[in-house]
Amino acid sequence: MSKRPPKWADRFLEWFCSEEQIEILQGDLYELYEWRIAEKGIWRAKLCYIKDVLDMLRPFALKKKSPRKINHIAMLKSYLKISLRNLIKHKVHTGINVAGLVLGITCGLVLFMLVKYELSFNNYHENGDQIYRISSATTVEGSTSFVGGVPIPMLDAAKEEIVGLENATLLWSPGSDDFKIDRANAEQAIFKNGIKVAYTDASFFEVFTWPWSEGNPKESLSQPNELVISESLADRFFLGSSAMGQVIYYGDTPMTIVGIVDDAPENSDLPFDAFVSIASMANNPLTQKWTITSESVALFVQAAKGVSREQLAVQMPKLKERMPEKLRKYFNENAGFSMDHVLEPLSEYHFDTRFENFSGRVASRGTLNTYAVVGLLLIITACVNFVNMTLAIASKRTKEVGVRKVLGSSRGQLVLRFILETFAVTFLSIVLSVVLAGVVMRLWVNDFMEVNILMNPFQDTALLSVGLGLLIIITLLAGLVPAFTSARIASIRALRGHLAPGGKWSTFRRGLVVFQLLAAQVLIFGTIVVIRQIDFATSSDLGFEKEFIINVGLPDTEERTRQLLKSELSGAVGVESFTFSQNPPISASERGGPVNIKSKTGEMVQLNLQIRDTDDQYQETYQLKMIAGEWLADKKVADRYVVNETFARKIGFKKPKEALGFNIQIWGIAGPIVGIVEDFYAKSIHHEIGPMIFWNDPGHYRSLGLKLNATNVSRAVEDIERVWEGVYPDQAMNFYFLDDQIQNLYAGEMRMSKIMSVFATITILVGCLGLYGMVLFMASQKSKEVSVRKVLGASAKHIIQSFSLEFIKLTVLAFIIAAPVGYYFMNNWLRDFAFGVDIGPGVFMIVIGASILITILTTGYQSFKVATSNPIDSLRNE
């Protein structure tokens, strides 16, 4: 049982007793209490102590309202001046506090702005909570694949079949042709690149909020060959002259400008510069085909007021009833297949990684959550570091507190002084952080993340709120604990230097250090796993050649122009081989779908098939590995197929080579398997390798792939551009290197890897600052102890070990907690990949090894300095 007097009685006495009497009365009561314990026992002593406290409720002991009028402004000025002197006096600790806070808050603000920017997408539409996208989901063999688009005829089906719609609109962005203008007294002006075009109708501007400068949104885009353009495009086309009513050629089709609209906001997933009336495509057979589902087509519906998402979702099966009978029969007869339609709210359009969007910028909520957690960890780590150092500094100011209490400072005044000092450091740190975060955004983050974020706390209320919130929270957290600890210590104890927090406060400080180390270790763990996974994705053997290969999109599929291009390229310098195809081996765009294939045993097998339309040079150009048989001929010969290993296994061949010569029928087209290729990654490693066939169908050639000589790449590109201009004089040659395209498949993960690497390093740096500050504090607190040890014969090695060992123990304790936390989160992250690295013992060894090394390097110098100091310097005053 504790021999201390009852705490509540002590607190009651301190509450009502004046500061002039508390020291005397409490001292006398303590002496009586000690005597009674010895004479009467602990219980009777406690009861008597409570009675004595109550007896003190007399006028002479009560607090009296001070008759003096205090000049609060002068007092605050004095406190601020003294606080500034104290900060300068402890400049090393102040520097550590400011540096740690600035680093942590800067990174936290940068990540906050990134997350805020992504969350702002599409939230400016007035009817946003009523807008949904209808997408497609196909299930084969229990595996569901999602496509953001729908067949174009689905628009009419939705309007007629779904009850409760206010409106519906369709966007079709098949790619952009060139815009051309015939200008008087000048050659024809051609605008080739960077213009995003969509086919739609007037209902688009009723569903979505899009301000108009000129024209009538209700009557526009109702007739063929009508065009609505943005203000910036109008200025670009007509150099400031009026664009309304002007005629401009889109490809080879004359279009009349019937409207001018505002430019799309930066936080829009519909970043179009021009809108063409969908009536212009009335004669295009694609507008009537139900078998073509593409990400380039998006169907949006607006629910009527009072109609919920659930009420619309239950009506989605009605859309299948509008499919052609042959297509409905196909799905009904094959129980393993199903095609459904997904109703996705506009609020999820920017974040649903199952689908593409028109901005090409899908922000995974998982990634955003990671950024938010990393930013929060950085800010908390910086705050923890600040609180720890503030406690350490407060413990060194014992005599100052005692002197102030003896001279009449009240508890409130002492608390206010500590709060003001903390406020000054925090305010300075936040101001520096906002400025530094703005610089970092402009110089690095905006380009790296492909955003344009400006930091202005005076215009951005959210940023201002975060800054003020941090100022209040950090000031209270870092100021109140040392303030109340100091103010409650009796004057005599303070004058003796007994304010240094020990016991529970020492444990509290160690707990803060453990948290700093834990946060750093979790981020190190995550960074290592992400880097290893990205390295695996980009450096693994993909099963085909990717170096020095460029791909060019073909403007048309005309046989005549293709043969001319083929003839001209045959003599191009630096071109080793080239091929015409629908897509390169790895592509985000797919052709294929669910099919029934007769297997080796004669049973029907359901496959979700990928198709590549290729010529005879495809295998040579991309260096696909042939397992058996031969590649396709240079033209369609009696419908022959090349398949991959997975396809052969799916139809019943344990050894893929045995499938050679087996006859298959796909979509009514029968033919033998003439070749087997080794499996390769046709998509990112997020996806499993699926069954794939290759056949020769020139009608689907959309891509030209060219293998360049590694020693003369620039000359080869120049020669290819010369050939292109001769064949397509009015078309820009838009090309990309295949290895760059593969990198783009992992752009989000690579950004995440870079972000985590940078901020993990900063977290480690903030943690190191905290460790260094704690070593400085321990060195000053234990200077006499170390000197006595040295006088008694302790070696420098022993002293260094005693200093470092405590921090190594804390590092190991942090690792015991960080290891399972890091493994849990990163193992969940890896589940998004069909192929990934293993989190083996090596990762754990790297994390703990790096942590211990960082701890030793951080604490080693100061430990060595203390161990080699002259003991006389510390003991001369004893």
ZIDA-V863385 format. One record per helix or strand. SS is the DSSP state (H for helix, E for strand). FROM is the first residue (numbers start at 0). TO is the last residue. Records with the same first field share a line. If there is no record, write none. Layout:
SS: FROM-TO ; FROM-TO
//
This chain:
H: 6-15 ; 18-39 ; 41-54 ; 71-88 ; 90-118 ; 127-129 ; 153-160 ; 203-206 ; 230-237 ; 277-280 ; 284-287 ; 308-312 ; 316-319 ; 324-332 ; 345-347 ; 364-394 ; 397-405 ; 410-448 ; 460-486 ; 490-494 ; 503-538 ; 558-568 ; 617-621 ; 644-649 ; 655-658 ; 697-699 ; 712-726 ; 737-744 ; 746-780 ; 782-790 ; 795-829 ; 840-866 ; 870-874
E: 16-16 ; 61-61 ; 130-139 ; 142-146 ; 164-171 ; 178-180 ; 188-190 ; 196-199 ; 211-214 ; 225-229 ; 246-249 ; 252-260 ; 273-276 ; 296-302 ; 336-344 ; 548-552 ; 574-580 ; 591-597 ; 603-613 ; 625-628 ; 640-643 ; 662-665 ; 668-676 ; 691-694 ; 702-707 ; 734-736
//
